[in-house]
């Protein structure tokens, strides 16, 4: 099994490296035949200078592809791989074009860069398709045994069903059948075991069993597992110690985070001002109602503030006074509102909330007090996500969806809180640009999805 996984990893690395070389070679051709002449009369280039330009392009392309998961063959779906490839190429070529303009001290020709980008996208699409074929033929879906407890398995089966190309749950066993029976079954024919919400003691026994036999296992963490993930390892004695502090950013982290918020919000307010003006006119012209919608939300420590949005629903959307999340095909959303929600224009006024200090760019999305109270009736741990300032975007928005369950959103947000770093903030900002173009991240919740179920 280890050898198979090593071969799989080696094939993926080789395919990714070959693609990077091909795309970089195309840029090298454009540099030598088009753009070098434009900057050579201002800058003296030697052979090392040429290699430097090509090397910078290779590094940027590698960075964006790694950040957006463009090389995660087999791990992501074909559509996600292709989208990530395209987005990485667009980001790299945009920055490269700006670099060339600065070097020439004037605008360089745009058509060659557009041709280069188009050709690279075609190669990336062909590469992604080829990799999908190679991967699916060499590595068939992994056959897995699902072990579950009291909770329904419909949700987890539906999640795995979206990746039939990679996972195949052959059999499901309830933990009530006994650890011995499950261990015996696990050694029969399976490439992995899935541990889905089972009691801690039985889970530990099965984890040790799988680990001892080099049998891969997937575990859906409980809230306490996520908290431990962010613990600090200490070596005080002759045994490992995990320390979990009362969570709070250090003064240096708070200063850096606030500085990034101020600078980015000011820049984006200037860039987005034309779009905000057009959106304001469209909202006003549709039904003559208010342009902005102010709503009470909660941030760090449960502190309430008024979040600003462009109004996307009818004026009397909550005339009954009952707070509710937007659902799929919500009749309260206006045609203009549907569009601005889809492209995220309704969120732009929150840049003012960030500048004021009510929110941060990255953090758990702020919820309404009434919704928080509703969730906490079944899930008191939902308050944990208010240990940091609320954010315009967050871990749960990048790796989840709008209709991800509150319990799963909590675990994602806790992972961010317990593993906070400035680099993580910057990475999530880059990833947020990608999800802006993914429609499933703006979907409303299903009508039946109104409460969260507390973990066992």
For each residue, the residues with C-beta under 8 A, 3 or more apart:
1: 4 5 191 214 216
2: 5 6 214
3: 6 7
4: 1 7 8
5: 1 2 8 9
6: 2 3 9 10
7: 3 4 10 11
8: 4 5 11 12 74 138 139
9: 5 6 12 13
10: 6 7 13 14
11: 7 8 14 15 134 135 138
12: 8 9 15 16 71 73 74 135
13: 9 10 16 17
14: 10 11 17 18
15: 11 12 18 19 73 127 131 134
16: 12 13 19 20 65 71 73
17: 13 14 20 21
18: 14 15 21 22
19: 15 16 22 23 71 123 124 127
20: 16 17 23 24 58 61 62 65
21: 17 18 24 25
22: 18 19 25 26 123 127
23: 19 20 26 27 61 89 120 123 124
24: 20 21 27 28 54 57 58 61
25: 21 22 28 29
26: 22 23 29 30 116 119 120 123
27: 23 24 30 31 54 57 96 116
28: 24 25 31 32 54 57
29: 25 26 32 33
30: 26 27 33 34 35 112 113 116
31: 27 28 34 35 36 50 53 54 57
32: 28 29 36 50
33: 29 30 36
34: 30 31 37 38 109 112
35: 30 31 38 39 100 108 109 112
36: 31 32 33 39 40 45 50
37: 34 40 41
38: 34 35 100 104 108 109
39: 35 36 42 43 45 100 103 104 108
40: 36 37 43 44 45
41: 37
42: 39 103 104 105
43: 39 40 49 103
44: 40 49
45: 36 39 40 49 50
46: 49 50
47: 50 51
48: 51 52
49: 43 44 45 46 52 53
50: 31 32 36 45 46 47 53 54
51: 47 48 54 55
52: 48 49 55 56
53: 31 49 50 56 57
54: 24 27 28 31 50 51 57 58
55: 51 52 58 59
56: 52 53 59 60 99
57: 24 27 28 31 53 54 60 61 92 96
58: 20 24 54 55 61 62
59: 55 56 62 63
60: 56 57 63 64 92 95 96
61: 20 23 24 57 58 64 65 88 89 92
62: 20 58 59 65 66
63: 59 60 66 67
64: 60 61 67 68 70 87 88 89 91 92 430
65: 16 20 61 62 68 70 71 84 85 88
66: 62 63 69 70 71
67: 63 64 88 427 430 431
68: 64 65 84 87 88 430 431 434
69: 66 72 75 76 80 81 84
70: 64 65 66 81 84 85 87 88 124
71: 12 16 19 65 66
72: 69 75 76 81 84
73: 12 15 16 76 81 131 132 135
74: 8 12 135 139 166
75: 69 72 166
76: 69 72 73 80 81 84
77: 80 81 162 163 165
78: 81 82 128 129 132
79: 82 83
80: 69 76 77 83 84
81: 69 70 72 73 76 77 78 84 85 128 131 132
82: 78 79 85 86 124 125 128
83: 79 80 86 87 434 437 438
84: 65 68 69 70 72 76 80 81 87 88 434
85: 65 70 81 82 88 89 121 124 125 127 128
86: 82 83 89 90 121 124 125
87: 64 68 70 83 84 90 91 433 434 437
88: 61 64 65 67 68 70 84 85 91 92
89: 23 61 64 85 86 92 93 117 120 121 124
90: 86 87 93 94 117
91: 64 87 88 94 95 433
92: 57 60 61 64 88 89 95 96
93: 89 90 96 97 113 116 117 120
94: 90 91 97 98
95: 60 91 92 98 99
96: 27 57 60 92 93 99 100 113
97: 93 94 100 101 108 110 113
98: 94 95 101 102
99: 56 95 96 102 103
100: 35 38 39 96 97 103 104 108
101: 97 98 104 105 106 107 108
102: 98 99 105
103: 39 42 43 99 100
104: 38 39 42 100 101 108
105: 42 101 102
106: 101
107: 101 110
108: 35 38 39 97 100 101 104 113
109: 34 35 38 112 113
110: 97 107 113 114
111: 114 115
112: 30 34 35 109 115 116
113: 30 93 96 97 108 109 110 116 117
114: 110 111 117 118
115: 111 112 118 119
116: 26 27 30 93 112 113 119 120
117: 89 90 93 113 114 120 121
118: 114 115 121 122
119: 26 115 116 122 123
120: 23 26 89 93 116 117 123 124
121: 85 86 89 117 118 124 125
122: 118 119 125 126
123: 19 22 23 26 119 120 126 127
124: 19 23 70 82 85 86 89 120 121 127 128
125: 82 85 86 121 122 128 129
126: 122 123 129 130
127: 15 19 22 85 123 124 130 131
128: 78 81 82 85 124 125 131 132
129: 78 125 126 132 133
130: 126 127 133 134
131: 15 73 81 127 128 134 135
132: 73 78 81 128 129 135 136
133: 129 130 136 137
134: 11 15 130 131 137 138
135: 11 12 73 74 131 132 138 139
136: 132 133 139 140 165
137: 133 134
138: 8 11 134 135
139: 8 74 135 136
140: 136
141: 164 165 166 167 168
142: 166 167 168 191 192 216
143: 168 170 189 190 191 192
144: 160 167 168 169 170 190 191 192 193 194 218
145: 169 170 171 172 173 182 185 186 190 192 193 194
146: 153 156 157 169 171 172 173 193 194 196
147: 172 173 174 175 182 193 194 195 196 198 206
148: 151 153 156 172 173 174 175 196 197 198
149: 174 175 196 197 198 199 456
150: 197 456
151: 148 196 197 453 456
152: 155
153: 146 148 156 157 172 196
154: 157 158
155: 152 158 159 405
156: 146 148 153 159 160 194 196 220
157: 146 153 154 160 161 169 172
158: 154 155 161 162
159: 155 156 162
160: 144 156 157 163 167 169 194
161: 157 158 164
162: 77 158 159
163: 77 160 166 167
164: 141 161 167 168
165: 77 136 141
166: 74 75 141 142 163
167: 141 142 144 160 163 164
168: 141 142 143 144 164
169: 144 145 146 157 160 172 194
170: 143 144 145 189 190
171: 145 146 185
172: 145 146 147 148 153 157 169
173: 145 146 147 148 177 181 182 185
174: 147 148 149 177
175: 147 148 149 179 182 198 199 202
176:
177: 173 174 181 182
178: 181 182
179: 175 182 183 202 205 206 209
180: 183 184
181: 173 177 178 184 185
182: 145 147 173 175 177 178 179 185 186 206
183: 179 180 186 187 206 209
184: 180 181 187 188
185: 145 171 173 181 182 188 190
186: 145 182 183 190 193 206 209 210 215
187: 183 184 213 215
188: 184 185
189: 143 170
190: 143 144 145 170 185 186 193 215
191: 1 142 143 144 216
192: 142 143 144 145 215 216 217 218
193: 144 145 146 147 186 190 206 210 215 216 217 218
194: 144 145 146 147 156 160 169 217 218 219 220
195: 147 198 203 206 207 217 218 219 220
196: 146 147 148 149 151 153 156 220
197: 148 149 150 151 220 222 455 456
198: 147 148 149 175 195 202 203 206
199: 149 175 202 203 456
200: 203 204 222
201: 204 205
202: 175 179 198 199 205 206
203: 195 198 199 200 206 207 219
204: 200 201 207 208
205: 179 201 202 208 209
206: 147 179 182 183 186 193 195 198 202 203 209 210 217
207: 195 203 204 210 211 217 219
208: 204 205 211 212
209: 179 183 186 205 206 212 213 215
210: 186 193 206 207 213 215 216 217
211: 207 208 214 215 217
212: 208 209
213: 187 209 210
214: 1 2 211
215: 186 187 190 192 193 209 210 211
216: 1 142 191 192 193 210
217: 192 193 194 195 206 207 210 211
218: 144 192 193 194 195
219: 194 195 203 207 225
220: 156 194 195 196 197
221: 225 226 229 411
222: 197 200 225 226 455
223: 226 227 381 384 410 411 414 455
224: 227 228
225: 219 221 222 228 229
226: 221 222 223 229 230 411 414 415 418
227: 223 224 230 231 244 414 418
228: 224 225 231 242 244
229: 221 225 226 415 418 419
230: 226 227 244 415 417 418 419
231: 227 228 242 243 244 418
232: 242 243 244 245
233: 240 241 242 243
234: 240 241 242 243
235: 240 241
236: 241
237: 241
238:
239:
240: 233 234 235
241: 233 234 235 236 237
242: 228 231 232 233 234
243: 231 232 233 234
244: 227 228 230 231 232
245: 232 248
246:
247: 387 388 417 418
248: 245 387
249: 253 254 257 388 420
250: 253 254
251: 254 255
252: 255 256
253: 249 250 256 257 420 422
254: 249 250 251 257 258
255: 251 252 258 259
256: 252 253 259 260 422
257: 249 253 254 260 261 360 422 425
258: 254 255 261 262 357 360
259: 255 256 262 263
260: 256 257 263 264 361 422 425 426
261: 257 258 264 265 354 355 357 360 361
262: 258 259 265 266 355
263: 259 260 266 267
264: 260 261 267 268 354 361 429
265: 261 262 268 269 351 352 354 355 361
266: 262 263 269 270 355
267: 263 264 270 271
268: 264 265 271 272 351
269: 265 266 272 273 351 352 355
270: 266 267 273
271: 267 268
272: 268 269 275 276 348 351
273: 269 270 276 277
274: 277 278
275: 272 278 279 345 348
276: 272 273 279 280 310 345 348 349
277: 273 274 280 281
278: 274 275 281 282
279: 275 276 282 283 310 340 345 346 348
280: 276 277 283 284 291 310
281: 277 278 284 285
282: 278 279 285 286 336 340
283: 279 280 286 289 291 310 311 336 337 340
284: 280 281 288 289 291
285: 281 282 288
286: 282 283 289 334 335 336
287: 314 315 334
288: 284 285
289: 283 284 286 311 314 315
290: 293 311 315
291: 280 283 284 310 311
292: 308 309 310 311 349
293: 290 308 309 310 311 312 313
294: 306 307 308
295: 306 307 309 368
296: 304 305 306 307 368 369
297: 304 305 306 307 366 367 368 369 390
298: 302 303 304 305 366 367 368 369 372 386 390
299: 303 304 305 358 359 366 386 389 390
300: 303 386 387 388 389 390
301: 386
302: 298 372 383 386
303: 298 299 300
304: 296 297 298 299 369
305: 296 297 298 299 353 358 359 366
306: 294 295 296 297 358
307: 294 295 296 297 350 353 358 359 366
308: 292 293 294 349 350 352 353
309: 292 293 295 312 346 347 349 350
310: 276 279 280 283 291 292 293 340 345 346 348 349
311: 283 289 290 291 292 293 315 337 346
312: 293 309 333 334 336 337 338 340 341 346
313: 293 317 326 330 332 333 334 337
314: 287 289 317 332 334
315: 287 289 290 311
316: 319
317: 313 314 332
318: 321 322 323 324
319: 316
320:
321: 318
322: 318
323: 318 368 370 371
324: 318 327
325: 371 444 445 450
326: 313 330 332 333 444 445
327: 324 330 444 445 446 447
328: 403 443 444 445 446 447
329: 444
330: 313 326 327 333 444
331:
332: 313 314 317 326
333: 312 313 326 330 337 338 341
334: 286 287 312 313 314 337 338
335: 286 338 339
336: 282 283 286 312 339 340
337: 283 311 312 313 333 334 340 341 346
338: 312 333 334 335 341 342
339: 335 336 342 343 345
340: 279 282 283 310 312 336 337 343 344 345 346
341: 312 333 337 338 344 346 442
342: 338 339 439 442
343: 339 340 436
344: 340 341 347 348 436 442
345: 275 276 279 310 339 340 348
346: 279 309 310 311 312 337 340 341
347: 309 344 350 392
348: 272 275 276 279 310 344 345 351
349: 276 292 308 309 310 352 353
350: 307 308 309 347 353 354 359 392
351: 265 268 269 272 348 354 355 392
352: 265 269 308 349 355 356
353: 305 307 308 349 350 356 358 359 392
354: 261 264 265 350 351 357 358 359 360 361 392
355: 261 262 265 266 269 351 352
356: 352 353
357: 258 261 354
358: 299 305 306 307 353 354 390
359: 299 305 307 350 353 354 363 366 389 390 391 392
360: 257 258 261 354 363 388 389 390 391 392
361: 260 261 264 265 354 391 392 393 425 429
362: 391 392 393 394 416 424 425 428 429
363: 359 360 388 389 390 391 392 394 416
364: 385 386 388 390 391 394 395 396 409 413 416 417
365: 390 391 393 394 396 397
366: 297 298 299 305 307 359 390 391
367: 297 298 371 372 375
368: 295 296 297 298 323 371 372
369: 296 297 298 304 372 373
370: 323 373 374
371: 323 325 367 368 374 375
372: 298 302 367 368 369 375 376 382 383
373: 369 370 376 377
374: 370 371 377 450 451
375: 367 371 372 378 379 382 406 451 452
376: 372 373 379 380 382 383
377: 373 374 451
378: 375 451 452 453 454
379: 375 376 382 406 407 410 452 453 454
380: 376 383 454
381: 223 384 410 454
382: 372 375 376 379 385 406 410 452
383: 302 372 376 380 386
384: 223 381 387 410 414 417
385: 364 382 388 409 410 413 414 417
386: 298 299 300 301 302 364 383 390
387: 247 248 300 384 417
388: 247 249 300 360 363 364 385 417 420
389: 299 300 359 360 363
390: 297 298 299 300 358 359 360 363 364 365 366 386
391: 359 360 361 362 363 364 365 366 394
392: 347 350 351 353 354 359 360 361 362 363
393: 361 362 365 397 398 428 429 432
394: 362 363 364 365 391 397 398 412 413 416 428
395: 364 398 399 412 413 415 416 428
396: 364 365 399 400 404 408 409 412 413 416
397: 365 393 394 400 432 435 441
398: 393 394 395 428 431 432 435
399: 395 396 412
400: 396 397 404 408 409 412
401: 404 440 441 443
402: 441 442 443 444 445
403: 328 443 444 445 446 449
404: 396 400 401 408 409 412
405: 155 408 409 449 452
406: 375 379 382 409 410 451 452
407: 379 410 411 452 453 454 455
408: 396 400 404 405 411 412
409: 364 385 396 400 404 405 406 412 413
410: 223 379 381 382 384 385 406 407 413 414 452
411: 221 223 226 407 408 414 415
412: 394 395 396 399 400 404 408 409 415 416
413: 364 385 394 395 396 409 410 416 417
414: 223 226 227 384 385 410 411 417 418
415: 226 229 230 395 411 412 418 419
416: 362 363 364 394 395 396 412 413 419 420 424 428
417: 230 247 364 384 385 387 388 413 414 420
418: 226 227 229 230 231 247 414 415
419: 229 230 415 416 424
420: 249 253 388 416 417 424 425
421: 424 425
422: 253 256 257 260 425 426
423: 426 427
424: 362 416 419 420 421 427 428
425: 257 260 361 362 420 421 422 428 429
426: 260 422 423 429 430
427: 67 423 424 430 431
428: 362 393 394 395 398 416 424 425 431 432
429: 264 361 362 393 425 426 432 433
430: 64 67 68 426 427 433 434
431: 67 68 398 427 428 434 435
432: 393 397 398 428 429 435 436
433: 87 91 429 430 436
434: 68 83 84 87 430 431 437 438
435: 397 398 431 432 438 441
436: 343 344 432 433
437: 83 87 434
438: 83 434 435 441
439: 342 442 443
440: 401 443
441: 397 401 402 435 438
442: 341 342 344 402 439
443: 328 401 402 403 439 440
444: 325 326 327 328 329 330 402 403
445: 325 326 327 328 402 403 449 450
446: 327 328 403 449
447: 327 328 450
448:
449: 403 405 445 446
450: 325 374 445 447
451: 374 375 377 378 406
452: 375 378 379 382 405 406 407 410
453: 151 378 379 407
454: 378 379 380 381 407
455: 197 222 223 407
456: 149 150 151 197 199
